[in-house]
Amino acid sequence: MRILLILLFLSSGTMAAEVKIHSAIDSIKIVSNGNVHVILSEPTGANCYSSGRKLKINEGQMGVTAEGLDRMLSILLTAKATNSPVRLWFDDSNRNCTVGSMEL
């Protein structure tokens, strides 16, 4: 039982801290490798790049697949075109602030 508790304690320190934000989109950037950078109109409150407003969506990180990346880009483009806010869940354990899921 003690070993199980120790393993749970040690693994909890390495888990990503997932945070949710609700914000409009200022800009969307597609980088050369196909990943997406999003600048929000509101700061995230986390230590993300661009004064806490940049989130990244990277294939292979936070469970994002190529198909998932395409679907997330569709949501972002729809939100930007209609000036609608989106909810994004992201990992704030480092400055990259990578997104794992979102909703419109």
Secondary structure, DSSP 8 states (H G I E B T S, - for coil): -HHHHHHHHHHHTTS--EEEEEE-EEEEEE-TTS-EEEEESS--SSS-HHHHTEEEE-TTSTT--HHHHHHHHHHHHHHHHHT--EEEEEE-SSTT-EEEEEE-
